[in-house]
Amino acid sequence: MLMPADPPSLYEKRKGVYPKAVDGFYRRLKWAIMAVTLAIYWGTPWFRWDRGPYAPDQAVLVDLAHRRFYMFAIEIWPHEFYYVAGLLIMAGIGLFLVTSAVGRAWCGYACPQTVWTDLFQHVERFVDGDRNAQVRLAKAPWTLAKLGRRAAKWSLWLAIAFLTGGAWIFYFADAPTLQRDFWSGTAAPVAYATTALLTATTFLLGGFMREQVCIYMCPWPRIQTAMLDEKSLVVTYKAWRGEQRGSLKKAQAHPAEFGDCIDCNQCVAVCPTGIDIREGPQIGCITCALCIDACDAVMAQVGRPRGLIDYCTQEDADAEQKGAPPRPALSALLHPRTIAYLTVWSAIGAAMLFALGARTRIDIAAQQDRNPIFVRLSDGAIRNAYMVKVRNMEARPRPVTVAVDGLAGASLWTDAMAREQAGPSVTATVPADSVAKLRIFIAAPAAGPSRQDFAFTLTANDREGGGDHEPARFERP
């Protein structure tokens, strides 16, 4: 009797990836980018920026308590969130631009998952040794020596993950103050919870999930495939030159039968996601170009020209196969789609810079009291009341004057004044980085339309000047 076959598994068990250390231009480029990005991430909260005595001096700060976003000389208020939206749009178009030009270069060099995974892999090599030693250790039974190495490696990973999670919270409060409060146990609970969450995710994603994040969890590989074409500059194996593969001895004995690839598998050994670039474009390739470094080193050893694996467009690879000389890689960046993305990206950036330079730093808003809509005074005049908000977006107090335009014979006073003190305008001092609320009464002659449009005018009385206006309506019987 035949036994029923086991149903096929829908899940494949993870196979450990142990990238081999390699040296070359792209490896050194990755070192430089990793150093710069980590320095920016860990160092930025500690930079100071003098904004005067009334504003925080942290260069980059997301001040949720006061609903402000500071980035060096730029201060974003809640009603200016469109600047943040603009930055997000620029980031998205920037990804399209980079992908159109050089494939998944963002994934290969600057993505946080790549940067921290690369750092964790260097720690792993430091503790466990290079690829072969790591493979032997993974297969070895659990002994005190293996347990000690694992404990040392995981401790270093955990320390890096803790520094990563701890650095993030410094973007949301004054870094020196928060650091002191954090270690004294007096920081807000959300600071400890955020640090713990980011520590755990960095430890797991950078240490144990690595290439699985890039291949299975991240949506970008699936999106970027629709943005690549034969003009995109990607890491390419030139099969027409490399095939038929064979060992060096076979190739030397029968040079007409074998290509340049000696099937040494060094391109696979150095790949952080464990793919074989010789199988063509695939979702696991993050275009880090470490396989180029490895292949170029082997080609130099066997006396063959570099570039068997190289940054190359499919168009250029086909042209080389037909005998055309190799074209400089940077020349492939200038094609219509890349230029279109660059134009849109630059236009949005220029528009945001213009808006930042032209925006007013003081403005006014007014809302009329509706109960009662108007009051008839003893002298026959009609009074309306308004809640006027004056927003001062400077890091210093500013004296201002509020007047009206388009309402003949009107007089103004606030709830802190008597009617006898009314005049054509009222003055106030708006504190730094805040909104002043003024309850203003306006009295105007009874003769006139039942609904009359006018405007509140705001004038700054300091050396900077500036002002704003706000449309309003005056109601009569």
C-alpha positions as a Markdown table, in Angstrom:
| # | Residue | x | y | z |
|---|---|---|---|---|
| 1 | Met | 0.0 | 0.0 | 0.0 |
| 2 | Leu | 1.4 | 3.3 | -1.0 |
| 3 | Met | 1.8 | 5.9 | 1.7 |
| 4 | Pro | 0.5 | 9.5 | 0.9 |
| 5 | Ala | 3.4 | 11.8 | 0.2 |
| 6 | Asp | 4.1 | 14.6 | 2.5 |
| 7 | Pro | 2.7 | 17.9 | 1.2 |
| 8 | Pro | 5.4 | 20.3 | 0.0 |
| 9 | Ser | 6.5 | 22.9 | 2.5 |
| 10 | Leu | 5.6 | 26.5 | 1.7 |
| 11 | Tyr | 8.5 | 27.8 | 3.7 |
| 12 | Glu | 12.2 | 27.3 | 3.2 |
| 13 | Lys | 14.5 | 27.1 | 6.1 |
| 14 | Arg | 17.0 | 29.9 | 6.3 |
| 15 | Lys | 20.5 | 29.0 | 5.1 |
| 16 | Gly | 23.2 | 30.8 | 7.0 |
| 17 | Val | 25.1 | 33.5 | 4.9 |
| 18 | Tyr | 28.7 | 34.1 | 5.9 |
| 19 | Pro | 30.1 | 36.7 | 3.6 |
| 20 | Lys | 33.9 | 36.6 | 3.1 |
| 21 | Ala | 36.0 | 39.7 | 3.7 |
| 22 | Val | 37.1 | 41.4 | 0.6 |
| 23 | Asp | 39.1 | 44.5 | -0.3 |
| 24 | Gly | 38.7 | 46.8 | -3.2 |
| 25 | Phe | 37.3 | 50.1 | -4.4 |
| 26 | Tyr | 33.6 | 49.4 | -3.5 |
| 27 | Arg | 34.5 | 47.8 | -0.2 |
| 28 | Arg | 36.4 | 51.0 | 0.8 |
| 29 | Leu | 33.5 | 53.0 | -0.5 |
| 30 | Lys | 31.1 | 51.1 | 1.7 |
| 31 | Trp | 33.5 | 51.7 | 4.7 |
| 32 | Ala | 33.4 | 55.5 | 4.0 |
| 33 | Ile | 29.6 | 55.7 | 3.6 |
| 34 | Met | 29.1 | 53.6 | 6.8 |
| 35 | Ala | 31.4 | 55.8 | 8.7 |
| 36 | Val | 29.7 | 59.0 | 7.5 |
| 37 | Thr | 26.1 | 57.7 | 8.0 |
| 38 | Leu | 26.9 | 56.4 | 11.5 |
| 39 | Ala | 28.7 | 59.6 | 12.5 |
| 40 | Ile | 25.7 | 61.7 | 11.2 |
| 41 | Tyr | 23.2 | 59.5 | 13.1 |
| 42 | Trp | 25.0 | 59.3 | 16.4 |
| 43 | Gly | 26.5 | 62.8 | 16.3 |
| 44 | Thr | 23.8 | 65.0 | 15.0 |
| 45 | Pro | 21.8 | 65.4 | 18.3 |
| 46 | Trp | 24.9 | 66.8 | 20.0 |
| 47 | Phe | 25.5 | 69.6 | 17.6 |
| 48 | Arg | 24.5 | 73.0 | 19.0 |
| 49 | Trp | 22.9 | 75.9 | 17.1 |
| 50 | Asp | 22.5 | 79.4 | 18.7 |
| 51 | Arg | 18.9 | 80.5 | 18.2 |
| 52 | Gly | 18.9 | 83.1 | 20.9 |
| 53 | Pro | 17.8 | 82.9 | 24.6 |
| 54 | Tyr | 14.2 | 81.9 | 23.8 |
| 55 | Ala | 14.7 | 78.8 | 21.7 |
| 56 | Pro | 16.5 | 75.5 | 22.2 |
| 57 | Asp | 20.1 | 75.3 | 21.0 |
| 58 | Gln | 20.1 | 71.8 | 19.6 |
| 59 | Ala | 20.8 | 71.9 | 15.9 |
| 60 | Val | 18.3 | 69.2 | 15.0 |
| 61 | Leu | 15.3 | 68.7 | 17.3 |
| 62 | Val | 11.8 | 67.4 | 16.9 |
| 63 | Asp | 10.2 | 69.2 | 19.9 |
| 64 | Leu | 6.9 | 67.3 | 20.2 |
| 65 | Ala | 6.0 | 69.0 | 23.5 |
| 66 | His | 6.0 | 72.4 | 21.8 |
| 67 | Arg | 5.1 | 71.2 | 18.4 |
| 68 | Arg | 8.2 | 72.4 | 16.6 |
| 69 | Phe | 10.8 | 70.9 | 14.3 |
| 70 | Tyr | 14.2 | 72.6 | 14.3 |
| 71 | Met | 16.9 | 71.9 | 11.7 |
| 72 | Phe | 19.8 | 74.3 | 12.1 |
| 73 | Ala | 18.5 | 77.7 | 10.9 |
| 74 | Ile | 15.1 | 76.3 | 9.9 |
| 75 | Glu | 12.1 | 76.1 | 12.2 |
| 76 | Ile | 8.9 | 74.4 | 11.2 |
| 77 | Trp | 5.6 | 75.0 | 12.9 |
| 78 | Pro | 2.6 | 72.6 | 12.9 |
| 79 | His | 0.8 | 74.7 | 10.2 |
| 80 | Glu | 3.9 | 74.5 | 8.0 |
| 81 | Phe | 3.8 | 70.7 | 7.8 |
| 82 | Tyr | 3.7 | 70.9 | 4.1 |
| 83 | Tyr | 7.5 | 71.5 | 4.3 |
| 84 | Val | 7.8 | 68.0 | 5.9 |
| 85 | Ala | 5.5 | 66.6 | 3.2 |
| 86 | Gly | 7.8 | 68.2 | 0.6 |
| 87 | Leu | 10.9 | 66.6 | 2.1 |
| 88 | Leu | 9.1 | 63.2 | 2.1 |
| 89 | Ile | 8.2 | 63.7 | -1.6 |
| 90 | Met | 11.8 | 64.7 | -2.4 |
| 91 | Ala | 13.0 | 61.6 | -0.6 |
| 92 | Gly | 10.7 | 59.4 | -2.6 |
| 93 | Ile | 11.6 | 61.0 | -5.9 |
| 94 | Gly | 15.3 | 60.8 | -4.8 |
| 95 | Leu | 14.9 | 57.0 | -4.5 |
| 96 | Phe | 13.3 | 56.8 | -7.9 |
| 97 | Leu | 16.2 | 58.9 | -9.3 |
| 98 | Val | 18.9 | 56.7 | -7.7 |
| 99 | Thr | 17.2 | 53.5 | -8.8 |
| 100 | Ser | 16.7 | 54.8 | -12.3 |
| 101 | Ala | 20.4 | 55.7 | -12.5 |
| 102 | Val | 22.3 | 53.1 | -10.5 |
| 103 | Gly | 19.8 | 50.4 | -9.5 |
| 104 | Arg | 19.6 | 49.5 | -5.8 |
| 105 | Ala | 22.6 | 51.6 | -4.8 |
| 106 | Trp | 20.6 | 53.0 | -1.9 |
| 107 | Cys | 20.1 | 49.4 | -0.7 |
| 108 | Gly | 23.7 | 48.5 | -1.2 |
| 109 | Tyr | 25.3 | 51.5 | 0.5 |
| 110 | Ala | 23.1 | 53.8 | 2.6 |
| 111 | Cys | 20.0 | 51.9 | 3.8 |
| 112 | Pro | 20.0 | 51.6 | 7.6 |
| 113 | Gln | 19.5 | 47.9 | 7.3 |
| 114 | Thr | 22.6 | 47.6 | 5.1 |
| 115 | Val | 24.7 | 49.8 | 7.3 |
| 116 | Trp | 23.9 | 48.1 | 10.6 |
| 117 | Thr | 24.1 | 44.6 | 9.0 |
| 118 | Asp | 27.5 | 45.5 | 7.6 |
| 119 | Leu | 28.7 | 46.7 | 11.0 |
| 120 | Phe | 27.4 | 43.5 | 12.7 |
| 121 | Gln | 29.2 | 41.4 | 10.1 |
| 122 | His | 32.4 | 43.1 | 10.9 |
| 123 | Val | 31.9 | 42.4 | 14.6 |
| 124 | Glu | 31.2 | 38.8 | 13.7 |
| 125 | Arg | 34.4 | 38.5 | 11.7 |
| 126 | Phe | 36.3 | 40.1 | 14.6 |
| 127 | Val | 35.0 | 37.5 | 17.1 |
| 128 | Asp | 34.5 | 34.3 | 15.0 |
| 129 | Gly | 36.9 | 34.8 | 12.1 |
| 130 | Asp | 36.3 | 35.0 | 8.4 |
| 131 | Arg | 33.9 | 33.0 | 6.3 |
| 132 | Asn | 35.5 | 29.5 | 6.7 |
| 133 | Ala | 35.9 | 29.8 | 10.4 |
| 134 | Gln | 32.3 | 31.0 | 10.8 |
| 135 | Val | 31.0 | 28.0 | 8.8 |
| 136 | Arg | 33.0 | 25.6 | 10.9 |
| 137 | Leu | 31.8 | 27.2 | 14.1 |
| 138 | Ala | 28.2 | 27.1 | 13.0 |
| 139 | Lys | 28.5 | 23.4 | 12.4 |
| 140 | Ala | 30.4 | 22.6 | 15.6 |
| 141 | Pro | 28.6 | 21.3 | 18.6 |
| 142 | Trp | 27.9 | 23.6 | 21.5 |
| 143 | Thr | 31.0 | 23.7 | 23.8 |
| 144 | Leu | 32.2 | 26.3 | 26.3 |
| 145 | Ala | 34.4 | 27.8 | 23.6 |
| 146 | Lys | 31.6 | 28.2 | 21.2 |
| 147 | Leu | 29.3 | 29.5 | 23.9 |
| 148 | Gly | 31.9 | 32.0 | 24.9 |
| 149 | Arg | 32.3 | 33.3 | 21.3 |
| 150 | Arg | 28.5 | 33.5 | 20.9 |
| 151 | Ala | 28.2 | 35.4 | 24.2 |
| 152 | Ala | 31.0 | 37.8 | 23.2 |
| 153 | Lys | 29.5 | 38.4 | 19.7 |
| 154 | Trp | 25.9 | 38.9 | 20.9 |
| 155 | Ser | 27.1 | 41.2 | 23.7 |
| 156 | Leu | 28.8 | 43.5 | 21.2 |
| 157 | Trp | 25.7 | 43.4 | 18.9 |
| 158 | Leu | 23.5 | 44.2 | 21.9 |
| 159 | Ala | 25.8 | 47.2 | 22.8 |
| 160 | Ile | 25.6 | 48.5 | 19.3 |
| 161 | Ala | 21.9 | 48.0 | 19.2 |
| 162 | Phe | 21.5 | 49.8 | 22.5 |
| 163 | Leu | 23.5 | 52.8 | 21.2 |
| 164 | Thr | 21.4 | 52.8 | 18.2 |
| 165 | Gly | 18.1 | 52.9 | 20.1 |
| 166 | Gly | 19.5 | 55.3 | 22.7 |
| 167 | Ala | 20.6 | 57.8 | 20.0 |
| 168 | Trp | 17.2 | 58.0 | 18.4 |
| 169 | Ile | 15.5 | 59.4 | 21.5 |
| 170 | Phe | 18.0 | 62.3 | 21.6 |
| 171 | Tyr | 16.4 | 63.7 | 18.5 |
| 172 | Phe | 13.2 | 64.4 | 20.5 |
| 173 | Ala | 14.6 | 66.2 | 23.5 |
| 174 | Asp | 17.7 | 68.2 | 24.6 |
| 175 | Ala | 20.4 | 65.5 | 24.3 |
| 176 | Pro | 22.6 | 66.4 | 27.3 |
| 177 | Thr | 19.5 | 66.8 | 29.6 |
| 178 | Leu | 17.9 | 63.6 | 28.4 |
| 179 | Gln | 21.1 | 61.6 | 28.8 |
| 180 | Arg | 21.4 | 62.8 | 32.4 |
| 181 | Asp | 17.8 | 62.0 | 33.1 |
| 182 | Phe | 18.0 | 58.6 | 31.3 |
| 183 | Trp | 20.8 | 57.3 | 33.5 |
| 184 | Ser | 19.4 | 58.8 | 36.7 |
| 185 | Gly | 16.1 | 57.0 | 36.0 |
| 186 | Thr | 14.0 | 60.2 | 35.8 |
| 187 | Ala | 13.4 | 60.3 | 32.1 |
| 188 | Ala | 9.9 | 59.9 | 30.7 |
| 189 | Pro | 8.7 | 56.2 | 30.4 |
| 190 | Val | 8.4 | 56.6 | 26.6 |
| 191 | Ala | 12.2 | 57.2 | 26.4 |
| 192 | Tyr | 12.9 | 53.8 | 28.0 |
| 193 | Ala | 10.2 | 52.1 | 25.9 |
| 194 | Thr | 11.5 | 53.5 | 22.7 |
| 195 | Thr | 15.1 | 52.6 | 23.5 |
| 196 | Ala | 14.1 | 49.1 | 24.3 |
| 197 | Leu | 12.0 | 48.6 | 21.2 |
| 198 | Leu | 14.7 | 50.0 | 18.8 |
| 199 | Thr | 17.4 | 48.0 | 20.6 |
| 200 | Ala | 15.5 | 44.8 | 20.1 |
| 201 | Thr | 14.7 | 45.4 | 16.5 |
| 202 | Thr | 18.2 | 46.5 | 15.6 |
| 203 | Phe | 19.6 | 43.4 | 17.4 |
| 204 | Leu | 17.3 | 41.0 | 15.6 |
| 205 | Leu | 17.2 | 42.6 | 12.1 |
| 206 | Gly | 20.9 | 43.3 | 11.9 |
| 207 | Gly | 22.1 | 40.2 | 13.7 |
| 208 | Phe | 19.8 | 37.4 | 12.8 |
| 209 | Met | 17.5 | 38.4 | 9.9 |
| 210 | Arg | 19.9 | 40.3 | 7.7 |
| 211 | Glu | 19.4 | 39.3 | 4.1 |
| 212 | Gln | 15.8 | 38.1 | 4.9 |
| 213 | Val | 14.8 | 41.7 | 5.5 |
| 214 | Cys | 16.2 | 42.7 | 2.1 |
| 215 | Ile | 14.7 | 39.8 | 0.2 |
| 216 | Tyr | 11.4 | 39.1 | 1.9 |
| 217 | Met | 10.4 | 42.0 | 4.2 |
| 218 | Cys | 11.4 | 45.1 | 2.3 |
| 219 | Pro | 8.9 | 46.2 | -0.4 |
| 220 | Trp | 11.5 | 48.2 | -2.3 |
| 221 | Pro | 13.0 | 45.3 | -4.3 |
| 222 | Arg | 9.6 | 44.7 | -5.8 |
| 223 | Ile | 9.0 | 48.3 | -6.6 |
| 224 | Gln | 12.4 | 49.0 | -8.1 |
| 225 | Thr | 12.1 | 46.1 | -10.6 |
| 226 | Ala | 9.5 | 48.2 | -12.4 |
| 227 | Met | 11.9 | 51.2 | -12.6 |
| 228 | Leu | 14.8 | 49.4 | -14.2 |
| 229 | Asp | 15.4 | 49.0 | -17.9 |
| 230 | Glu | 18.2 | 48.3 | -20.3 |
| 231 | Lys | 19.6 | 51.8 | -19.7 |
| 232 | Ser | 19.9 | 51.4 | -15.9 |
| 233 | Leu | 23.4 | 51.1 | -14.4 |
| 234 | Val | 23.4 | 47.9 | -12.3 |
| 235 | Val | 25.9 | 45.2 | -11.3 |
| 236 | Thr | 26.1 | 42.9 | -14.3 |
| 237 | Tyr | 27.8 | 39.6 | -15.0 |
| 238 | Lys | 28.9 | 39.6 | -18.7 |
| 239 | Ala | 27.9 | 36.1 | -19.5 |
| 240 | Trp | 29.1 | 36.4 | -23.1 |
| 241 | Arg | 32.6 | 36.8 | -21.8 |
| 242 | Gly | 32.5 | 34.5 | -18.8 |
| 243 | Glu | 30.9 | 31.4 | -20.3 |
| 244 | Gln | 31.7 | 28.5 | -20.6 |
| 245 | Arg | 32.9 | 28.3 | -17.0 |
| 246 | Gly | 35.8 | 26.1 | -16.1 |
| 247 | Ser | 38.7 | 25.8 | -13.8 |
| 248 | Leu | 41.9 | 27.7 | -14.5 |
| 249 | Lys | 43.7 | 24.5 | -15.5 |
| 250 | Lys | 40.9 | 23.5 | -18.0 |
| 251 | Ala | 40.8 | 27.0 | -19.4 |
| 252 | Gln | 44.6 | 27.1 | -19.9 |
| 253 | Ala | 44.5 | 23.7 | -21.6 |
| 254 | His | 41.5 | 24.5 | -23.8 |
| 255 | Pro | 41.4 | 28.3 | -24.1 |
| 256 | Ala | 38.9 | 28.2 | -27.0 |
| 257 | Glu | 36.3 | 26.2 | -25.1 |
| 258 | Phe | 36.2 | 28.3 | -21.9 |
| 259 | Gly | 35.4 | 31.9 | -21.0 |
| 260 | Asp | 37.1 | 34.1 | -18.4 |
| 261 | Cys | 35.1 | 32.8 | -15.4 |
| 262 | Ile | 37.1 | 30.2 | -13.6 |
| 263 | Asp | 34.2 | 29.2 | -11.4 |
| 264 | Cys | 36.0 | 30.1 | -8.2 |
| 265 | Asn | 32.7 | 31.3 | -6.5 |
| 266 | Gln | 34.4 | 34.2 | -4.9 |
| 267 | Cys | 31.5 | 36.5 | -6.1 |
| 268 | Val | 29.1 | 34.2 | -4.2 |
| 269 | Ala | 31.3 | 34.0 | -1.1 |
| 270 | Val | 31.5 | 37.8 | -0.6 |
| 271 | Cys | 27.8 | 38.5 | -1.3 |
| 272 | Pro | 26.0 | 39.7 | 1.9 |
| 273 | Thr | 22.7 | 38.2 | 0.7 |
| 274 | Gly | 24.3 | 34.9 | -0.6 |
| 275 | Ile | 23.2 | 35.1 | -4.2 |
| 276 | Asp | 25.1 | 34.2 | -7.4 |
| 277 | Ile | 25.2 | 37.3 | -9.6 |
| 278 | Arg | 26.1 | 35.0 | -12.5 |
| 279 | Glu | 22.4 | 33.9 | -12.6 |
| 280 | Gly | 21.4 | 37.3 | -13.8 |
| 281 | Pro | 19.3 | 40.1 | -12.2 |
| 282 | Gln | 17.5 | 38.9 | -9.1 |
| 283 | Ile | 15.6 | 40.3 | -6.1 |
| 284 | Gly | 18.4 | 39.5 | -3.7 |
| 285 | Cys | 21.0 | 41.7 | -5.3 |
| 286 | Ile | 21.4 | 45.0 | -3.5 |
| 287 | Thr | 24.1 | 46.2 | -5.9 |
| 288 | Cys | 26.7 | 46.6 | -3.2 |
| 289 | Ala | 29.3 | 45.7 | -5.8 |
| 290 | Leu | 31.4 | 43.6 | -3.5 |
| 291 | Cys | 31.3 | 40.8 | -6.1 |
| 292 | Ile | 33.0 | 43.3 | -8.5 |
| 293 | Asp | 35.9 | 43.7 | -6.0 |
| 294 | Ala | 36.2 | 39.9 | -5.6 |
| 295 | Cys | 36.1 | 39.2 | -9.3 |
| 296 | Asp | 38.5 | 41.9 | -10.2 |
| 297 | Ala | 41.0 | 40.6 | -7.7 |
| 298 | Val | 40.7 | 37.1 | -9.2 |
| 299 | Met | 41.0 | 38.4 | -12.8 |
| 300 | Ala | 44.2 | 40.2 | -11.8 |
| 301 | Gln | 45.6 | 37.0 | -10.3 |
| 302 | Val | 44.9 | 35.0 | -13.5 |
| 303 | Gly | 46.1 | 37.7 | -15.9 |
| 304 | Arg | 42.7 | 38.6 | -17.4 |
| 305 | Pro | 41.1 | 42.0 | -17.8 |
| 306 | Arg | 38.9 | 43.3 | -15.1 |
| 307 | Gly | 35.2 | 43.9 | -15.6 |
| 308 | Leu | 33.8 | 40.4 | -15.9 |
| 309 | Ile | 31.4 | 41.6 | -13.3 |
| 310 | Asp | 30.9 | 45.3 | -13.4 |
| 311 | Tyr | 28.6 | 48.3 | -13.1 |
| 312 | Cys | 27.1 | 48.2 | -16.6 |
| 313 | Thr | 23.9 | 48.8 | -18.5 |
| 314 | Gln | 22.4 | 46.0 | -20.5 |
| 315 | Glu | 22.7 | 48.1 | -23.6 |
| 316 | Asp | 26.4 | 48.6 | -23.0 |
| 317 | Ala | 26.9 | 44.9 | -22.3 |
| 318 | Asp | 25.2 | 44.0 | -25.6 |
| 319 | Ala | 27.4 | 46.5 | -27.4 |
| 320 | Glu | 30.6 | 45.1 | -25.8 |
| 321 | Gln | 29.5 | 41.6 | -26.9 |
| 322 | Lys | 29.4 | 42.9 | -30.5 |
| 323 | Gly | 32.9 | 44.4 | -30.2 |
| 324 | Ala | 32.3 | 47.9 | -29.0 |
| 325 | Pro | 34.8 | 49.3 | -26.5 |
| 326 | Pro | 33.6 | 49.6 | -22.9 |
| 327 | Arg | 31.8 | 52.9 | -22.2 |
| 328 | Pro | 32.5 | 54.9 | -19.0 |
| 329 | Ala | 29.9 | 53.9 | -16.4 |
| 330 | Leu | 29.0 | 57.5 | -15.6 |
| 331 | Ser | 28.0 | 58.2 | -19.2 |
| 332 | Ala | 25.0 | 55.8 | -18.6 |
| 333 | Leu | 23.5 | 58.2 | -16.0 |
| 334 | Leu | 22.5 | 60.7 | -18.7 |
| 335 | His | 19.3 | 59.3 | -20.1 |
| 336 | Pro | 15.8 | 60.9 | -20.3 |
| 337 | Arg | 14.2 | 59.2 | -17.3 |
| 338 | Thr | 17.0 | 60.0 | -15.0 |
| 339 | Ile | 17.0 | 63.6 | -16.2 |
| 340 | Ala | 13.3 | 63.8 | -15.7 |
| 341 | Tyr | 13.5 | 62.6 | -12.1 |
| 342 | Leu | 16.4 | 65.0 | -11.5 |
| 343 | Thr | 14.4 | 67.9 | -12.9 |
| 344 | Val | 11.3 | 67.2 | -10.8 |
| 345 | Trp | 13.4 | 66.7 | -7.7 |
| 346 | Ser | 15.3 | 69.9 | -8.2 |
| 347 | Ala | 12.1 | 71.9 | -8.9 |
| 348 | Ile | 10.5 | 70.7 | -5.7 |
| 349 | Gly | 13.7 | 71.6 | -3.8 |
| 350 | Ala | 13.9 | 75.0 | -5.3 |
| 351 | Ala | 10.3 | 75.7 | -4.6 |
| 352 | Met | 10.7 | 74.8 | -1.0 |
| 353 | Leu | 13.8 | 76.9 | -0.6 |
| 354 | Phe | 11.9 | 79.9 | -2.2 |
| 355 | Ala | 9.0 | 79.3 | 0.2 |
| 356 | Leu | 11.3 | 79.1 | 3.2 |
| 357 | Gly | 13.0 | 82.4 | 2.2 |
| 358 | Ala | 9.7 | 84.2 | 1.5 |
| 359 | Arg | 7.6 | 83.1 | 4.4 |
| 360 | Thr | 6.5 | 85.5 | 7.0 |
| 361 | Arg | 7.6 | 85.0 | 10.6 |
| 362 | Ile | 4.6 | 86.7 | 12.2 |
| 363 | Asp | 0.9 | 86.3 | 11.3 |
| 364 | Ile | -2.6 | 86.9 | 12.6 |
| 365 | Ala | -5.8 | 85.0 | 12.7 |
| 366 | Ala | -9.2 | 86.2 | 14.0 |
| 367 | Gln | -12.5 | 84.5 | 14.9 |
| 368 | Gln | -15.6 | 86.5 | 15.7 |
| 369 | Asp | -17.7 | 85.9 | 18.8 |
| 370 | Arg | -21.1 | 84.5 | 17.8 |
| 371 | Asn | -23.0 | 84.9 | 21.1 |
| 372 | Pro | -23.9 | 87.7 | 21.0 |
| 373 | Ile | -23.1 | 88.6 | 17.4 |
| 374 | Phe | -23.2 | 92.3 | 18.3 |
| 375 | Val | -24.0 | 94.7 | 21.2 |
| 376 | Arg | -25.5 | 98.2 | 21.0 |
| 377 | Leu | -23.5 | 100.5 | 23.2 |
| 378 | Ser | -25.0 | 103.4 | 25.2 |
| 379 | Asp | -23.7 | 106.0 | 22.7 |
| 380 | Gly | -25.5 | 104.2 | 19.9 |
| 381 | Ala | -22.3 | 102.5 | 18.4 |
| 382 | Ile | -22.3 | 98.8 | 17.6 |
| 383 | Arg | -19.7 | 96.6 | 19.2 |
| 384 | Asn | -18.4 | 93.2 | 17.9 |
| 385 | Ala | -15.9 | 91.0 | 19.8 |
| 386 | Tyr | -13.1 | 88.9 | 18.3 |
| 387 | Met | -10.6 | 86.4 | 19.5 |
| 388 | Val | -7.4 | 87.4 | 17.7 |
| 389 | Lys | -4.3 | 85.1 | 17.7 |
| 390 | Val | -0.9 | 86.6 | 16.8 |
| 391 | Arg | 1.7 | 84.0 | 16.1 |
| 392 | Asn | 5.4 | 85.0 | 16.6 |
| 393 | Met | 7.7 | 82.5 | 14.9 |
| 394 | Glu | 10.9 | 84.3 | 15.9 |
| 395 | Ala | 13.1 | 83.2 | 18.8 |
| 396 | Arg | 12.6 | 86.6 | 20.6 |
| 397 | Pro | 9.6 | 88.7 | 21.9 |
| 398 | Arg | 8.1 | 91.0 | 19.3 |
| 399 | Pro | 6.0 | 94.2 | 19.9 |
| 400 | Val | 3.1 | 94.4 | 17.4 |
| 401 | Thr | 0.3 | 96.7 | 16.5 |
| 402 | Val | -3.2 | 95.4 | 15.6 |
| 403 | Ala | -5.4 | 97.8 | 13.6 |
| 404 | Val | -8.3 | 97.5 | 11.2 |
| 405 | Asp | -8.6 | 98.4 | 7.5 |
| 406 | Gly | -11.9 | 99.1 | 5.7 |
| 407 | Leu | -14.1 | 99.9 | 8.7 |
| 408 | Ala | -14.5 | 103.7 | 8.9 |
| 409 | Gly | -14.8 | 105.3 | 12.4 |
| 410 | Ala | -13.8 | 102.1 | 14.2 |
| 411 | Ser | -12.1 | 102.1 | 17.6 |
| 412 | Leu | -10.4 | 99.1 | 19.3 |
| 413 | Trp | -9.7 | 98.0 | 22.8 |
| 414 | Thr | -8.9 | 94.7 | 24.6 |
| 415 | Asp | -10.5 | 93.1 | 27.6 |
| 416 | Ala | -7.6 | 94.4 | 29.7 |
| 417 | Met | -8.5 | 98.0 | 28.8 |
| 418 | Ala | -11.4 | 100.3 | 29.4 |
| 419 | Arg | -13.7 | 101.6 | 26.6 |
| 420 | Glu | -12.3 | 105.1 | 27.3 |
| 421 | Gln | -8.8 | 103.9 | 26.2 |
| 422 | Ala | -10.0 | 102.7 | 22.8 |
| 423 | Gly | -8.2 | 104.0 | 19.7 |
| 424 | Pro | -7.6 | 103.1 | 16.1 |
| 425 | Ser | -5.2 | 100.3 | 17.1 |
| 426 | Val | -4.0 | 98.2 | 20.0 |
| 427 | Thr | -0.5 | 97.2 | 20.8 |
| 428 | Ala | 0.9 | 94.0 | 22.5 |
| 429 | Thr | 4.1 | 92.1 | 22.9 |
| 430 | Val | 4.1 | 88.5 | 21.7 |
| 431 | Pro | 6.4 | 86.2 | 23.5 |
| 432 | Ala | 9.1 | 84.4 | 21.6 |
| 433 | Asp | 8.1 | 81.3 | 19.7 |
| 434 | Ser | 4.5 | 81.4 | 20.8 |
| 435 | Val | 1.0 | 82.5 | 20.0 |
| 436 | Ala | -0.6 | 85.4 | 21.9 |
| 437 | Lys | -4.4 | 85.5 | 22.3 |
| 438 | Leu | -6.0 | 88.9 | 22.3 |
| 439 | Arg | -9.7 | 89.5 | 23.0 |
| 440 | Ile | -10.4 | 92.6 | 21.0 |
| 441 | Phe | -13.6 | 94.7 | 20.9 |
| 442 | Ile | -14.4 | 96.9 | 17.9 |
| 443 | Ala | -16.9 | 99.7 | 18.1 |
| 444 | Ala | -18.2 | 101.3 | 14.9 |
| 445 | Pro | -21.0 | 103.7 | 13.9 |
| 446 | Ala | -24.4 | 102.1 | 13.7 |
| 447 | Ala | -24.9 | 103.5 | 10.2 |
| 448 | Gly | -23.7 | 101.1 | 7.6 |
| 449 | Pro | -24.5 | 97.7 | 6.1 |
| 450 | Ser | -25.6 | 94.8 | 8.3 |
| 451 | Arg | -22.5 | 92.9 | 7.2 |
| 452 | Gln | -19.4 | 94.8 | 6.4 |
| 453 | Asp | -16.1 | 93.1 | 5.3 |
| 454 | Phe | -12.9 | 94.5 | 6.7 |
| 455 | Ala | -9.4 | 93.3 | 7.6 |
| 456 | Phe | -7.3 | 93.1 | 10.7 |
| 457 | Thr | -3.8 | 94.4 | 10.0 |
| 458 | Leu | -0.8 | 93.3 | 12.0 |
| 459 | Thr | 2.5 | 95.3 | 12.0 |
| 460 | Ala | 5.7 | 94.3 | 13.8 |
| 461 | Asn | 7.2 | 97.3 | 15.6 |
| 462 | Asp | 10.7 | 96.0 | 15.9 |
| 463 | Arg | 13.7 | 96.5 | 13.6 |
| 464 | Glu | 12.7 | 93.5 | 11.5 |
| 465 | Gly | 9.3 | 94.9 | 10.7 |
| 466 | Gly | 6.9 | 92.6 | 8.8 |
| 467 | Gly | 3.2 | 92.0 | 9.2 |
| 468 | Asp | 0.1 | 90.3 | 8.0 |
| 469 | His | -3.6 | 90.8 | 7.5 |
| 470 | Glu | -6.7 | 88.7 | 8.2 |
| 471 | Pro | -10.1 | 89.2 | 6.6 |
| 472 | Ala | -13.0 | 89.6 | 9.0 |
| 473 | Arg | -16.7 | 90.7 | 9.0 |
| 474 | Phe | -18.4 | 93.3 | 11.2 |
| 475 | Glu | -22.1 | 92.7 | 12.0 |
| 476 | Arg | -24.8 | 95.3 | 12.6 |
| 477 | Pro | -28.5 | 95.0 | 13.3 |
